[in-house]
Amino acid sequence: MALLTSCLATFQNVSAYEDAVEDVESLKVNVHECYSEITKTSEQIQSAVRDTYISKSEMETIQKDFQSSITQNSGEIRMDFTEITNEIINQVSANQTLLEEYIRFKGALIELGKVGNAFTAELSNEELAFKENGQRIAYISNQQLVITNVEIRNKLSLGNESRGWFDFIPRTTGNLSIKWRGPTG
């Protein structure tokens, strides 16, 4: 009888072992499925990040290509633009050109210019002025164009379409001709 009891106990142990093996196999399948889901989710997150954000090196390249700064104080808002152009074929660093241009806001006045250049343009509520070394050389205001010095290359016409035109035309001999053109209407 002891042998029968021993065999029965062994059979029960083998049966419990088989159940445990099935549980282990089921656990392995579950672990594999969870690992696959984690990997898939990780790849989806990485893909979403790649699609949404740029890399640090790309951002540094963008910052080098175009830099701007805005300065504000009680009298003005100033935007300075700096563009570094360095994409010339077989270019070396000695060929880099630094361009600095600006738009400056001073109350109701807008000033356009380039650092190191004598010429600026200013737009206010009253006029559009062109300046050289700070001196106004031409402006448009109150339906008038005022220019300090004028050089006309080919022809000066005075008049309008309804009343006709006087054309001042320089001749090759150095003389000046005045020709009348009648109204076009």
C-alpha positions as CSV (number, residue, x, y, z in Angstrom):
1,M,0.0,0.0,0.0
2,A,2.9,2.3,0.7
3,L,3.9,1.9,-2.9
4,L,0.5,2.8,-4.1
5,T,0.4,5.9,-1.9
6,S,3.9,6.8,-3.1
7,C,2.8,6.4,-6.8
8,L,-0.4,8.4,-6.2
9,A,1.7,11.2,-4.6
10,T,4.1,11.2,-7.5
11,F,1.2,11.2,-10.0
12,Q,-0.3,14.2,-8.2
13,N,3.1,15.9,-8.2
14,V,3.5,15.2,-11.9
15,S,0.0,16.5,-12.5
16,A,0.7,19.7,-10.5
17,Y,3.9,20.0,-12.5
18,E,2.1,19.8,-15.8
19,D,-0.4,22.5,-14.6
20,A,2.6,24.6,-13.6
21,V,4.2,24.1,-17.0
22,E,1.0,25.2,-18.7
23,D,0.9,28.3,-16.4
24,V,4.5,29.1,-17.2
25,E,3.8,28.8,-20.9
26,S,0.7,31.0,-20.6
27,L,2.8,33.5,-18.6
28,K,5.5,33.5,-21.3
29,V,2.9,34.3,-24.0
30,N,1.5,37.1,-21.8
31,V,5.0,38.5,-21.2
32,H,5.8,38.3,-24.9
33,E,2.5,40.1,-25.8
34,C,3.2,42.9,-23.2
35,Y,6.7,43.3,-24.5
36,S,5.4,43.7,-28.1
37,E,2.9,46.3,-27.0
38,I,5.6,48.2,-25.0
39,T,7.9,48.2,-28.0
40,K,5.1,49.3,-30.4
41,T,4.1,52.1,-28.0
42,S,7.7,53.2,-27.6
43,E,8.1,53.4,-31.4
44,Q,4.9,55.4,-31.7
45,I,6.1,57.9,-29.1
46,Q,9.5,58.2,-30.8
47,S,7.7,58.7,-34.2
48,A,5.4,61.4,-32.7
49,V,8.4,63.2,-31.2
50,R,10.3,63.1,-34.5
51,D,7.3,64.5,-36.4
52,T,6.6,67.2,-33.8
53,Y,10.0,68.5,-32.7
54,I,13.3,69.4,-34.5
55,S,16.6,68.2,-33.4
56,K,19.1,70.4,-31.5
57,S,21.5,70.5,-34.4
58,E,18.7,71.6,-36.8
59,M,17.7,74.4,-34.4
60,E,21.4,75.5,-34.1
61,T,21.6,75.7,-37.9
62,I,18.4,77.8,-38.1
63,Q,19.7,80.1,-35.4
64,K,23.0,80.6,-37.3
65,D,21.2,81.2,-40.6
66,F,18.7,83.8,-39.2
67,Q,19.1,85.7,-36.0
68,S,16.8,88.5,-34.9
69,S,16.6,90.5,-31.7
70,I,13.9,92.9,-30.6
71,T,14.9,95.7,-28.2
72,Q,12.3,97.8,-26.5
73,N,12.7,100.9,-24.3
74,S,10.5,103.8,-23.4
75,G,11.2,105.7,-26.7
76,E,11.3,102.9,-29.4
77,I,10.9,99.3,-30.4
78,R,13.8,98.2,-32.6
79,M,14.1,94.9,-34.5
80,D,17.6,94.0,-35.8
81,F,18.0,91.3,-38.4
82,T,21.2,89.6,-39.0
83,E,21.5,87.1,-41.9
84,I,24.7,85.2,-42.5
85,T,25.1,84.0,-46.1
86,N,27.6,81.3,-46.5
87,E,26.3,78.9,-49.2
88,I,28.5,79.9,-52.2
89,I,29.8,76.9,-54.2
90,N,33.2,75.8,-52.8
91,Q,33.1,78.8,-50.4
92,V,35.6,79.2,-47.6
93,S,34.9,81.1,-44.4
94,A,36.7,84.2,-45.8
95,N,33.8,84.6,-48.2
96,Q,31.2,85.1,-45.5
97,T,29.2,88.3,-45.7
98,L,27.5,89.7,-42.7
99,L,24.3,91.7,-43.5
100,E,22.7,93.8,-40.8
101,E,19.5,95.5,-41.6
102,Y,17.0,97.0,-39.2
103,I,13.4,98.3,-38.8
104,R,13.2,100.7,-35.9
105,F,9.8,101.9,-34.4
106,K,9.9,105.2,-32.6
107,G,6.3,106.1,-31.6
108,A,4.5,106.8,-34.9
109,L,7.7,106.7,-36.9
110,I,9.2,103.7,-38.7
111,E,12.8,103.9,-39.8
112,L,14.4,101.5,-42.3
113,G,18.1,101.1,-42.7
114,K,21.3,99.0,-42.9
115,V,24.1,99.3,-40.4
116,G,27.0,101.2,-41.9
117,N,25.0,102.7,-44.7
118,A,24.4,106.5,-44.9
119,F,20.9,106.1,-46.4
120,T,17.7,105.6,-44.4
121,A,14.0,105.9,-45.0
122,E,11.5,107.2,-42.4
123,L,7.7,106.9,-42.6
124,S,5.6,109.0,-40.2
125,N,2.0,110.2,-40.1
126,E,3.0,113.3,-42.2
127,E,5.6,112.2,-44.7
128,L,7.8,109.6,-46.3
129,A,11.4,110.9,-46.0
130,F,14.6,109.7,-47.5
131,K,17.8,110.7,-45.6
132,E,21.5,110.7,-46.3
133,N,23.8,111.0,-43.2
134,G,20.8,112.1,-41.2
135,Q,19.9,114.9,-43.6
136,R,16.5,114.8,-45.4
137,I,17.3,114.7,-49.2
138,A,13.8,113.9,-50.5
139,Y,10.3,113.5,-49.1
140,I,6.6,113.1,-50.0
141,S,4.1,115.0,-48.0
142,N,0.8,116.9,-48.6
143,Q,0.6,115.7,-52.3
144,Q,4.1,117.0,-53.0
145,L,7.4,115.4,-53.8
146,V,10.3,117.5,-52.7
147,I,13.8,116.6,-53.8
148,T,17.0,118.5,-52.9
149,N,18.8,117.8,-56.2
150,V,17.2,116.3,-59.3
151,E,18.9,114.7,-62.3
152,I,16.7,113.8,-65.2
153,R,18.3,111.6,-67.8
154,N,15.8,111.6,-70.7
155,K,12.7,113.7,-70.4
156,L,10.7,115.9,-68.0
157,S,6.9,116.1,-68.6
158,L,4.6,118.6,-67.0
159,G,0.8,118.5,-67.3
160,N,-1.9,115.9,-67.2
161,E,-4.0,113.7,-69.6
162,S,-7.0,116.1,-69.7
163,R,-5.0,119.4,-70.4
164,G,-2.0,118.1,-72.2
165,W,1.8,117.9,-71.6
166,F,4.9,120.0,-72.0
167,D,7.8,117.7,-72.6
168,F,11.3,119.1,-71.8
169,I,13.7,117.0,-73.9
170,P,17.5,117.5,-74.0
171,R,19.0,117.4,-77.5
172,T,22.3,115.7,-78.5
173,T,23.6,119.2,-79.4
174,G,23.2,120.3,-75.7
175,N,20.1,122.4,-76.4
176,L,16.8,121.9,-74.7
177,S,13.5,121.4,-76.6
178,I,10.1,122.0,-75.2
179,K,7.4,120.0,-77.0
180,W,3.6,120.2,-76.5
181,R,1.6,117.0,-76.4
182,G,-2.2,117.5,-76.6
183,P,-4.7,115.9,-74.2
184,T,-5.2,112.2,-74.7
185,G,-9.0,112.2,-73.9
